């Protein structure tokens, strides 16, 4: 098909008085497969680089990873914020059931304070200490000092209500 167009253009241009016509042939733009350019596959809206976590009316940004779990979480958050209850566990984290399952890509991770992790595909863990386990990384909370992070998460104070949003 391109040859026929090129031959037609050359024939048409040979009838003009311009002695040195310039012909540029380019391929038509191709559709990119969904998800390969940082966009999700459903609505072509760019994948955000962060989400927001809110506890007791205070919020922190979370720089998110680009993986199947975060893409699924962002899709859910585009519909509505997700709220769940989280409890202290082990003196180094708050953990709570998300109320849905997300795809996992677990690997051995040594966590740090501020890490947001998916555990067992359906629980979100917010670290204010360290641990090493097989997890899927969601992202990392941006916070000031460790004491400010612990205060934000109400570390050691029992159950909190967590809201994730865009």
Backbone bond lengths (Angstrom), bond angles and torsions (degrees), N, CA, C in turn:
res aa  C-N    CA-C-N  psi(-1)  N-CA   C-N-CA  omega(-1)  CA-C   N-CA-C  phi
1 X - - - 1.445 - - 1.528 110.88 -
2 X 1.365 116.34 -42.15 1.460 119.36 179.74 1.527 111.35 -65.32
3 X 1.328 116.71 -36.16 1.464 119.10 178.65 1.517 111.39 -63.40
4 X 1.326 116.30 -42.11 1.465 119.46 179.62 1.524 110.55 -62.08
5 X 1.312 116.76 -40.47 1.472 120.63 178.71 1.517 109.45 -66.33
6 X 1.350 116.80 -44.29 1.454 120.78 -179.78 1.531 111.25 -62.72
7 X 1.336 117.65 -44.34 1.464 121.57 179.03 1.525 109.85 -62.66
8 X 1.325 117.00 -42.51 1.464 121.42 178.65 1.521 111.22 -61.90
9 X 1.356 116.55 -43.83 1.460 120.25 178.84 1.517 111.29 -64.13
10 X 1.324 116.70 -42.36 1.461 119.82 179.43 1.523 111.33 -64.04
11 X 1.339 117.14 -41.04 1.461 120.64 178.68 1.518 110.08 -63.91
12 X 1.334 116.97 -42.79 1.455 121.14 -179.58 1.531 110.51 -64.68
13 X 1.320 116.32 -43.17 1.452 120.39 -178.46 1.532 112.14 -69.83
14 X 1.317 118.24 -27.31 1.461 120.28 179.57 1.532 111.42 -68.77
15 X 1.320 117.54 -18.12 1.454 121.91 178.74 1.520 112.05 -86.24
16 X 1.324 119.02 -6.35 1.464 121.04 -178.62 1.513 109.63 -87.64
17 X 1.316 117.05 168.55 1.457 122.78 -178.16 1.518 111.75 -88.55
18 X 1.367 118.29 -7.17 1.462 121.03 -179.86 1.526 108.36 -71.10
19 X 1.325 119.29 119.15 1.450 120.55 -174.96 1.531 113.50 -71.51
20 X 1.329 119.27 -26.46 1.463 121.44 -178.32 1.530 110.27 -127.55
21 X 1.322 117.90 73.74 1.462 118.49 179.16 1.534 110.26 -68.58
22 X 1.327 115.54 146.50 1.454 121.10 176.82 1.514 107.60 -109.76
23 X 1.311 115.79 124.47 1.460 121.06 179.72 1.516 107.57 -117.37
24 X 1.321 116.72 126.27 1.451 122.28 176.68 1.510 107.83 -117.59
25 X 1.331 115.43 123.37 1.459 120.75 178.42 1.521 106.92 -113.30
26 X 1.316 116.68 125.60 1.453 120.98 177.81 1.508 109.49 -124.82
27 X 1.320 115.15 151.63 1.460 119.82 175.66 1.518 108.62 -71.88
28 X 1.337 116.54 147.02 1.472 118.11 175.97 1.523 109.79 -66.87
29 X 1.352 117.51 153.55 1.466 119.30 178.93 1.520 110.30 -61.60
30 X 1.310 115.28 140.42 1.460 120.31 178.81 1.512 109.31 -101.94
31 X 1.315 115.99 148.76 1.456 119.85 176.73 1.511 108.76 -73.64
32 X 1.329 115.81 137.07 1.449 120.16 176.75 1.521 107.81 -84.72
33 X 1.329 116.73 140.97 1.461 117.97 173.84 1.519 109.65 -62.09
34 X 1.303 116.87 143.99 1.468 121.47 -177.44 1.515 109.96 -59.10
35 X 1.315 115.60 137.98 1.444 121.96 172.64 1.514 114.82 91.00
36 X 1.331 120.29 -13.79 1.450 120.67 -176.02 1.517 113.45 -81.98
37 X 1.297 118.66 -11.42 1.455 120.20 -178.78 1.527 111.59 -118.31
38 X 1.347 116.16 30.58 1.463 119.61 178.94 1.511 112.70 79.99
39 X 1.315 116.76 12.33 1.459 119.95 179.44 1.516 108.93 -112.55
40 X 1.314 115.07 152.92 1.446 117.53 178.20 1.517 108.93 -80.81
41 X 1.311 116.96 164.61 1.444 120.88 -173.09 1.510 115.57 -81.59
42 X 1.319 119.93 -11.85 1.455 119.65 -172.14 1.515 114.30 -93.97
43 X 1.320 117.97 -46.87 1.462 118.12 -172.96 1.525 113.19 -126.73
44 X 1.310 117.02 9.71 1.459 122.55 177.31 1.528 113.19 59.05
45 X 1.309 118.24 22.86 1.456 122.42 174.33 1.524 107.52 -82.80
46 X 1.326 118.75 132.76 1.460 120.26 -178.39 1.526 112.05 -56.96
47 X 1.303 115.50 143.77 1.462 122.24 176.73 1.524 107.94 -70.09
48 X 1.339 118.04 125.78 1.464 119.47 178.29 1.532 110.40 -68.61
49 X 1.308 116.65 161.00 1.458 121.07 177.63 1.522 111.88 -97.31
50 X 1.330 115.71 -9.90 1.459 118.61 178.07 1.526 111.00 -150.40
51 X 1.330 113.21 157.69 1.457 122.04 171.37 1.519 106.06 -122.68
52 X 1.314 116.27 178.85 1.466 120.91 -178.39 1.521 108.37 -120.86
53 X 1.322 115.62 139.11 1.455 121.97 174.77 1.526 107.40 -116.68
54 X 1.337 115.86 130.98 1.461 121.13 -177.42 1.525 109.49 -124.10
55 X 1.336 115.62 132.03 1.463 123.80 176.59 1.518 106.87 -135.79
56 X 1.316 117.14 126.10 1.470 122.32 177.31 1.527 112.77 51.54
57 X 1.331 116.57 42.45 1.451 121.61 176.02 1.518 115.10 79.16
58 X 1.337 118.61 -2.81 1.457 122.51 177.53 1.522 108.78 -107.69
59 X 1.342 115.85 144.24 1.456 120.34 -176.28 1.517 112.39 -124.80
60 X 1.320 114.89 150.57 1.457 122.97 172.56 1.523 108.60 -131.85
61 X 1.334 117.19 144.90 1.463 119.00 173.03 1.524 109.88 -78.01
62 X 1.326 115.26 149.06 1.462 122.35 175.78 1.523 107.00 -122.64
63 X 1.329 117.21 114.19 1.468 121.38 172.80 1.519 106.80 -72.36
64 X 1.336 116.73 120.12 1.457 119.28 -173.99 1.522 112.30 -100.07
65 X 1.315 113.95 153.86 1.456 122.83 173.54 1.530 108.17 -76.89
66 X 1.304 116.73 163.26 1.466 120.66 172.06 1.517 107.31 -106.39
67 X 1.323 115.50 96.75 1.462 121.41 177.67 1.524 108.11 -148.02
68 X 1.311 116.74 175.81 1.465 121.13 -176.27 1.529 111.72 -60.17
69 X 1.333 117.18 -37.33 1.469 120.55 -179.52 1.522 111.01 -64.64
70 X 1.338 117.45 -46.85 1.463 119.10 -178.27 1.521 111.53 -69.89
71 X 1.334 116.87 -34.67 1.468 118.40 177.10 1.527 110.39 -63.69
72 X 1.331 117.35 -41.24 1.474 120.80 177.97 1.532 110.58 -67.23
73 X 1.321 116.88 -39.22 1.464 120.51 178.30 1.522 110.66 -64.70
74 X 1.319 117.53 -44.99 1.463 121.01 178.90 1.527 110.29 -61.10
75 X 1.325 117.60 -40.47 1.478 120.18 177.24 1.526 110.29 -58.92
76 X 1.334 116.66 -43.96 1.469 120.37 177.81 1.522 111.03 -63.70
77 X 1.330 117.29 -41.24 1.463 121.25 -178.35 1.524 112.10 -70.31
78 X 1.323 117.64 -23.26 1.464 119.86 175.25 1.530 110.53 -68.02
79 X 1.306 116.16 -27.66 1.468 121.06 177.11 1.532 111.18 -79.14
80 X 1.331 115.83 -44.95 1.467 120.85 -178.45 1.519 109.19 -171.21
81 X 1.319 116.43 156.04 1.461 120.85 173.99 1.516 109.43 -61.71
82 X 1.321 116.87 153.97 1.463 122.37 179.11 1.524 107.69 -114.01
83 X 1.335 115.94 125.54 1.459 121.68 179.50 1.520 108.79 -118.59
84 X 1.328 115.89 136.51 1.465 120.95 178.93 1.527 109.08 -148.72
85 X 1.308 116.43 166.35 1.465 123.27 178.01 1.523 108.73 -98.98
86 X 1.341 116.96 139.76 1.459 121.71 178.95 1.520 109.96 -131.25
87 X 1.325 114.61 143.28 1.460 121.76 -178.93 1.525 110.43 -122.40
88 X 1.341 115.21 155.19 1.453 120.65 174.28 1.522 109.54 -65.00
89 X 1.323 114.93 144.81 1.455 120.22 174.90 1.522 108.24 -145.98
90 X 1.314 116.70 127.17 1.450 122.26 173.54 1.518 115.91 69.62
91 X 1.327 118.40 3.66 1.452 120.61 -179.97 1.526 113.62 75.86
92 X 1.359 117.16 14.68 1.463 119.43 -179.16 1.525 114.07 -141.44
93 X 1.354 117.23 1.16 1.460 118.83 -176.71 1.521 111.79 -156.96
94 X 1.341 114.66 159.91 1.468 123.41 167.09 1.516 105.07 -112.12
95 X 1.308 117.58 131.69 1.459 121.60 -178.00 1.522 109.41 -133.14
96 X 1.333 115.67 141.94 1.450 120.12 178.85 1.516 111.83 -156.45
97 X 1.336 114.47 151.82 1.463 121.13 179.60 1.524 109.72 -73.55
98 X 1.307 115.70 129.25 1.459 122.84 -176.45 1.523 112.40 -74.37
99 X 1.331 117.39 -23.36 1.461 120.31 -178.29 1.522 112.67 88.62
100 X 1.326 116.90 6.46 1.466 123.88 177.52 1.522 107.06 -161.08
101 X 1.316 115.70 162.61 1.460 120.65 176.63 1.514 110.10 -102.31
102 X 1.314 115.41 144.13 1.454 122.91 176.11 1.524 108.08 -120.03
103 X 1.326 117.71 154.09 1.460 119.26 177.34 1.528 110.59 -65.03
104 X 1.316 116.50 145.04 1.462 120.59 -179.17 1.526 110.94 -110.52
105 X 1.307 114.50 153.55 1.466 122.69 170.26 1.528 105.58 -142.24
106 X 1.329 114.66 61.80 1.457 121.51 -172.97 1.518 112.65 -62.04
107 X 1.338 113.75 142.47 1.456 121.84 170.50 1.516 107.07 -149.82
108 X 1.324 115.94 159.34 1.457 120.61 179.14 1.529 108.41 -65.59
109 X 1.337 116.20 121.64 1.464 122.36 -176.77 1.524 108.90 -128.59
110 X 1.311 116.31 137.80 1.458 121.82 167.80 1.527 105.65 -100.61
111 X 1.321 116.14 110.46 1.461 121.02 -175.03 1.519 111.40 -79.54
112 X 1.338 113.03 162.01 1.456 122.42 176.28 1.523 107.65 -131.39
113 X 1.337 117.64 160.88 1.462 118.96 175.12 1.534 110.30 -55.54
114 X 1.332 115.43 134.86 1.460 121.98 -179.53 1.514 113.49 100.84
115 X 1.335 117.39 -14.96 1.464 119.79 179.88 1.522 111.09 -67.85
116 X 1.334 115.13 140.73 1.466 123.21 174.52 1.527 105.23 -115.51
117 X 1.326 116.01 120.43 1.461 122.23 -168.11 1.527 110.17 -128.87
118 X 1.327 115.97 145.30 1.465 122.00 171.01 1.520 107.77 -95.55
119 X 1.322 116.08 127.62 1.463 122.46 179.34 1.522 108.86 -120.75
120 X 1.297 116.81 131.99 1.472 123.44 178.54 1.527 112.71 58.11
121 X 1.296 118.64 19.47 1.457 122.43 175.57 1.515 115.35 78.19
122 X 1.352 117.40 -12.99 1.464 118.44 -175.82 1.531 114.34 -138.82
123 X 1.325 117.31 11.33 1.454 120.47 178.77 1.520 109.62 -127.76
124 X 1.320 115.98 138.52 1.458 121.30 176.39 1.525 107.90 -103.44
125 X 1.333 115.01 131.09 1.458 121.81 179.74 1.525 107.97 -114.37
126 X 1.328 115.36 128.30 1.465 123.25 177.86 1.520 107.24 -110.82
127 X 1.326 116.99 112.17 1.461 120.75 -173.40 1.517 112.20 -90.41
128 X 1.342 114.06 133.75 1.455 121.11 168.98 1.524 109.48 -119.71
129 X 1.322 115.85 6.71 1.461 124.57 174.86 1.518 107.55 -141.57
130 X 1.334 116.43 -156.24 1.457 120.70 -177.75 1.526 110.90 -122.11
131 X 1.323 114.84 156.71 1.463 122.08 175.68 1.518 107.24 -163.19
132 X 1.303 116.18 161.58 1.456 121.15 175.59 1.528 107.84 -130.12
133 X 1.337 115.34 124.21 1.463 121.06 -176.80 1.520 108.14 -164.18
134 X 1.314 115.99 176.27 1.466 121.34 176.87 1.531 108.45 -91.41
135 X 1.331 115.98 108.18 1.457 123.11 -175.03 1.530 110.66 -132.25
136 X 1.330 114.63 171.10 1.465 122.36 166.81 1.520 107.04 -111.16
137 X 1.313 116.06 123.04 1.465 120.12 -177.67 1.532 109.80 -77.40
138 X 1.345 116.22 129.04 1.470 122.63 174.63 1.529 109.45 -93.98
139 X 1.322 116.26 -46.64 1.458 119.25 -179.55 1.505 111.63 172.80
140 X 1.317 114.39 -158.90 1.456 120.58 -177.10 1.529 110.28 -142.91
141 X 1.339 115.04 127.01 1.461 120.90 176.65 1.519 109.43 -68.49
142 X 1.321 115.73 138.82 1.457 120.91 175.23 1.527 107.25 -96.32
143 X 1.315 115.37 114.27 1.460 120.26 -175.07 1.518 109.41 -137.87
144 X 1.314 116.37 170.17 1.466 122.35 178.92 1.518 110.28 -80.70
145 X 1.331 116.12 -105.43 1.465 121.14 -178.94 1.529 110.15 -89.49
146 X 1.319 115.54 166.03 1.458 120.47 176.51 1.527 110.61 -61.45
147 X 1.316 117.42 -39.27 1.469 120.28 177.81 1.531 111.08 -62.02
148 X 1.340 117.29 -38.63 1.470 120.50 177.28 1.528 111.02 -65.74
149 X 1.337 117.13 -38.98 1.463 120.67 176.91 1.522 110.10 -63.41
150 X 1.323 117.13 -47.36 1.467 120.96 179.58 1.527 111.06 -61.07
151 X 1.315 117.21 -39.53 1.460 121.02 177.22 1.530 110.43 -64.65
152 X 1.329 116.14 -45.09 1.472 120.79 179.11 1.530 111.01 -58.37
153 X 1.340 117.13 -43.89 1.471 121.59 -178.83 1.523 112.92 -84.82
154 X 1.318 117.12 -2.56 1.464 122.12 -176.96 1.533 109.94 52.79
155 X 1.334 113.39 49.53 1.462 121.26 -177.25 1.520 111.27 -57.03
156 X 1.326 115.48 129.31 1.457 121.36 179.11 1.509 114.99 77.65
157 X 1.338 118.13 1.85 1.465 121.09 -176.23 1.529 113.50 -102.15
158 X 1.331 117.55 4.47 1.463 119.29 177.58 1.520 112.41 99.66
159 X 1.320 114.44 -158.68 1.469 122.96 -172.47 1.524 112.89 -64.96
160 X 1.345 114.74 139.35 1.472 121.73 174.10 1.540 108.12 -129.12
161 X 1.312 115.58 159.43 1.449 121.91 172.64 1.521 107.29 -102.74
162 X 1.330 115.29 125.63 1.460 122.52 -176.77 1.530 108.76 -113.54
163 X 1.315 117.72 134.01 1.461 121.82 174.17 1.521 108.34 -121.01
164 X 1.330 115.11 129.08 1.454 122.53 175.32 1.520 107.23 -105.59
165 X 1.339 117.25 135.29 1.465 121.01 -179.34 1.520 109.61 -152.01
166 X 1.332 113.88 168.91 1.472 119.49 175.87 1.512 109.72 -88.58
